[in-house]
Amino acid sequence: MIRGLDVVLQYDNEMTQVVAYHHPIQDLRIGSQITVGPGQVAVFVRDGKALDQFGPGRHTITTANIPLLTGLLSNIVFGGQTPFQASVFYLSTREFPQLRWGTSQPIALQTPGTGLGWLLIGAHGTFGTRLDDPVTFLNQFVGFIGPGQAYTIEQLRERMVHIITQSLTDMLTETAPGSMQKAQAMMNELQAGVQAKVQDDFAAMGFMLTFLRIGGLSPLETSADKLRQMGLLDIGTYSQLQQADAIRAAGEKGVDNLVGIGAVLGGSGLARAGGIPVVPGAPQNPAQAQQAPAAAEVPDVMTPAQAAAYMQLTEADVIAAIEAGQLKAKKIGTQYRIAKKAIDDFLAS
């Protein structure tokens, strides 16, 4: 059995990647020794609550230098080598520099009057941080660090990166640069704004952000489907873009394909020649075109599936438009029925 005066706690680690280490020895006595290295602080924890702290140096435990723990254990008479139990955590006070961050999800940058009106972008860079309040950190994370275990900065980095990327998204929304070029020209302003925004969230974990650098902003593939999935395009705008894509594709392939999309464009207000929608760049003289089969007859009343095929949408999009009140439909039992005229009116709106 270890005698009280033989108990010496220390953690021989420079803690360049370790934020906190839970020392396995918990049976202590008045007179036990605790050694704290450079760039470290040791904190006593009892019942999940951070209490007394020791800075770098060699310390002998007395009731005078653990007043918070002594008060908590006031029912124990301290004297001589009175035993008591407490956890000792070693924490790093060093800066963790050059940590990488990057967006895992695209950021939507509004670009009025350009393309689809939105541009999806990614961002990356580096940041530095250090532990500023060991007690705040331990009171949140003590339950995740068992005796003999270390908690590393990498385990916290994902949480910090999420805070940074969310703050950058908010900054781009607030400043509304309107284009990628203007956003890149505002890099210094964005960096300063994000660093100011995240400090409270970092402080809530016991940390402070020492610096932030945005390494770059890069455009990502932006499509109507992706914007629709992100809730940035309403069903009406999405339908119009789908129509425009169908017209453009058919115009590139010739009249045979235009006949095939005639039903899709019915009621859309497009000019027609010989029953065929007129598309710039496509042959408009029936004599120049090959003989094409007649388009399939479109029913006057459709199911959501038929309406989806008619509008070149998904059935889920059709039902969403109905439930949003944008597309008129009749509900019979649990089924919807939609008049062709209601669909044509919706497409023309």
Buried (B, 14 or more C-beta within 10 A) or exposed (E): EEEBEEBEBBBEBEBEEBBBBBBEBBEBBBBBBBBBBEBBBBBBBBEEBBBBBBEBEEBEBEBEBBEBBBEBBEEEEBEEBBEBEBBBBBBBBBBBEEBEBBBEEBBBBBBEEEEBBBBBBBBBBBBBBBBBBBBBBBBEBBEEBEEEEBBBBEBBBEEBBBBBBBBBBEBBEEBEBBBBEEBBEBBEEBBEBBBEBBBEBBBEBBBBBBEBBBEEBEEEEBEBEBBBEEEBBEBBBBBBBBBEEBBEEBBEEBBBBBBBBBBBBBBBEEEEBEEBBBBEEBBBEBEEBEEBEEBEEBEEEBBBEBBBBBBBBBBEBBBBBBEEEBBBBEEEEEEBBBBBEBBBEBBEE
